Amino acid sequence: MSKTCRVGGVTIGAGNARPLAVIAGPCMLESKELGLTVGRTARDACIKHGLAYIFKASFDKANRSSMHSARGPGLEKGLAWIGQIRAELGVPATTDVHEIDQAEPAARAVDLLQVPAFLCRQTDLLVAVGRAAAKHGRAVNVKKGQFMSPGEMAGAVKKLREAGCDNIMLTERGTFFGYGRLVNDFIGVADMMELGGAEAVPVCFDCTHSTQHPGQDVGASGGAVTGGRRDRAPTLALAETAIGVHALFIEAHPNPPKAMSDAATQIYLEQLPDVLRRVAAVRGAVAG
């Protein structure tokens, strides 16, 4: 059985008896007001349906299709906003860390440090994040690279543990085979949930990024941007809940087509409560 991951007051893992955790928020923290709007809707829906909630937003989107794409408010302002949202909503928070020197300030501000998929093999980053998390009593979530097999993620877990962090979760977000979209391997997710020995950790599923069509659309500047199928995100959320994942990752926005990042994959905020209602129903059936 997977070990647990403790994120603030939320414990993830340990079978279906525990509430399913939902990590949700806007992709990019375009403003503090946007974060509060999305976070409040997600928090209230999770409370209503018996789900645990963790707020998510990015202060910097370093992996964009174009160097001219919006990046976010930056480290200092972004972490300040996330801290204020975390306090006002009364929930744990997470954000992604792209560089070694971001690990320490992020660990002071949030409960869960996220390592992006494309960086999941970067030893120095994993060590820095692991040490910062251990120092401040935080957790680490590593997204599985689109180029990685489920079993290979045991290496990331081992690196974090050797850096002193034993509070770990892995996230599946699709695999890329080079034909225009990410593919979700449900057998692979189940395999990752069953990593053995010291590498056993809870597994989260990223419902929205898994619908990406990398570099398939043309943006306002004429360059390639990541496309996607947000309409498929609820389907993936229900399916992955049915196989028993420990947490779901969902990005939402009041007006996704106008979002500054992942405009094609974030779901409409007005849809989120009903998606969570249906997820809770499936979770109840599985747990029962």
N, C-alpha and C positions, 0 to 999 in steps of 0.2 A: 504494500500500500504506500502511496506517496506520502512524504512528510508534509507538514503544514508550513505555510508562509504567513507570517504575521505582519499586517500592514496597519499601523495604528491600532485601532480597536477591532479590526477585521481579521479573522483567521480563515485562511483559504486552504482547502484540502480536506483530508481525513474523511473521505466518503460522502455519500449523499445526505447524511444526517445534518450536515452543516448547511447554512444558507448559501445559495449560489452567489458568488461575488460578481458585481458588475463594475467594470472600469469604463467610465463614460465622460465625454466632454467634447468640446470643439477640437478640431485638428490643431489649428494654430490659435494662440491666444491673441486674437485681433484687438481685444480691449478687455478690461476688467469686467465691464458690464456684460459682454457676451459670455464670459466665463460664468458669471453669476446666473445669467438667464438659463443657460444650458444645464449648469450644475444643479440649480434649484429644481428644475423639472425632473431631472434624472433622480435626484435624491428623494423627492416626494413620491415618485412612482415606485422606487425601490422600497421605501417604507411601507407603502400601501400594499405591495405584493410580497412582502417578506423576504426581500433580497438585500444583501449587503452592498454598500456603495462606496466607491473610491473615485474622486474627481480626477480627471485627466486633461491636461493641455500642454502644448509645446511652446516654450519661449523662443526657440529657434528651430527652423526647418532647414537643416544643413544639406539634406539630400533632395534637391529639387531638379527637375528636368532641365531648367534653364538657370543660368547665373543671374538673370534679370528678374526671377520670380521673387515674390515677397518672402521674407525670412521670419518675421515676427518681431516682438518688442526687444529682444536681446536678453542676456543673462540677468543683469541687475534689475531692470524694470519688470521683466517677466517673472522672476522668482518672487519679487515683492507682491505682484498681483496675485500669483498663485497662493502665497501665504495668506493674503487678505481674504481670498475666496475660501480657502481651507478653514480659516477661523470663523468667517461669517456663516458658512453652511454647516459647520460643526462636523466635517467629514475628513477622512484621510485624503491625501493627494499624491499624484505621481506626475513626473515629467521625464522626458528623454534627455540623456547626456551623450554628447557627441565627442567631446574632447576631455583629455585627462584633467585639465585644470578646472573643468566644470563640476567634477565629482564632489569636491568638498563643499562648495557653496550650495549645490543642489541638495546634498545630504543634510544640510542645516535647515533647509526650507520645506522639504517634502518627506513623505513616509516611505515612498517606493521609488527607487531609481531605475529607469528603463534604459536598456542598451538596445539601440536600433538593430534591425535585422542585418543590414549590410556590415555592421561592426561587431557581429557576435563572435568573430574569431580573433579580434584585436586584443592580444594578451595584455598590453600595457593599460588599455582602457578598462578591461575587466578587472585587473588588479587594483587600479585606482578606485573604481566604483566599489569593489568588494571591501577595500580597506576603509573607505569613507562610510559605507553602510554599517560596517562593524563598529566603527568608532562612535557613531551617532545612534546606534540601535535601529537602523533602517533595514528595509528589504530591497532585493534586486530582482528585476524582471528582465530576462534576456529573450528577445524575439528571435525565433529560428530564422536563419538566413534562407532566402529563396533557393539557394544553391546547396543547402545542407540536408542530409538525411536526419530523421528523428534521432537515431542512435548516436550520431556525431555530436549532438548537443550535450552529451555526457561530458565532453571535454570542457565546455564553458562552465558547467557546474563544478567540475574539479578545480578549474582555475580560481573560481570565486571562493571555494572552500579553502584552498591553499592560501588565499589572500586574507582569510580570517572570517569570511561571511558564510553563515550557515542558514540564512533566511532568504530562500531563493524560490523563484517561480520561472517557468518557461512559457513562451507564447508562440503558438502556431499562427502564421499569417499567409499561408499559401506557398506553393513551389512553382518556379518559373522554368518552363521547358523551351522557351524561345519561339512560341507561336502566338504571342500577342496577349495572353492573359495568364493570371495565376490559377493554379489548379489545387484543389483541396483534397488531400488524401486522408480519408477518415481512418483507414487502417493505420496510417502513419501516426496520426494523433493518438490513437489508442496505444500504439507502441511507445510513444514518448511518455504517455501516462504510466507506463509500466517499466520505465528504466529501473534497473535493479541496484541494490546495495546503496552505497553512499551517494549515488547520483540520482536517487529517487526524489522528485520534487513535484509540487502541484503544477498543473498545466492550464493555461488560459488560451482561449481562442479569439482571434481578432476577426470579428465579423465583417467590418467595413473595408479594411485594407485588403482582405482576401478577395474582394471583388474588383481589384484593380486590373486595368489594361495598360501596362506600363508604356508610356510614350506614344500612345495611340491616337491622341487627339491634338488639335492645333489650337493654341492659346491666342489671346488677344494680340500678342506681340508677333504672331506668326510662327513661333517655335513649337516644338513638340511638348506636350504636357501629358500627364498621366490621366488616362480615361478610366472608366469603370462602370459597374452595374449596381448602383445603390439599391435597386429594387430586389436584388438577390440577397442582400445582407440579412433581412429577417428570416429567410429560408435557412441560411447557414446557421443563424443563431439558434433556431429551433432544432435543427439536426444535430448540432454539436452538444446542445444541452441534453438531447436524448441519449447520447453515448456516454454522458457523465463527466464532461469537463468540469473543472473546479471554478472557472471564472470566464466571463465574456468581456471582450473589449469592443466598445461601440463608439464611433464618433458621430456627433449630431450637430446640426446648425439650423437656425431659424429659416435661412434661405440658402441652401447649399450651392445653387448655381452662382451665387455671388460671393461664396467663401473664397478667402485668399489662398487656401491650400486644400487639396483633395476635394475639389468642388464636385467631382463626378462620383465620389464614393460615400461621402457623409450622408446620413439619412436626414430627412426633415424632422426637426425637433418635435413637431406636432404628432409624428408617428411613434416617437419613442415610448410614451406610456403604454400604448397598446402592444408594441413589440415586447415590452417587459412583462405585461400581463400574460401574454401567450407563453413566454419563456418560463414564467413562474408556474403556469399550469403544467407544462411538460416536466419541469423539475419535480413538481409534486407527484406526478405519475411515476417518474423514475424512482424517486425516493420511497414511494409507497410500495 
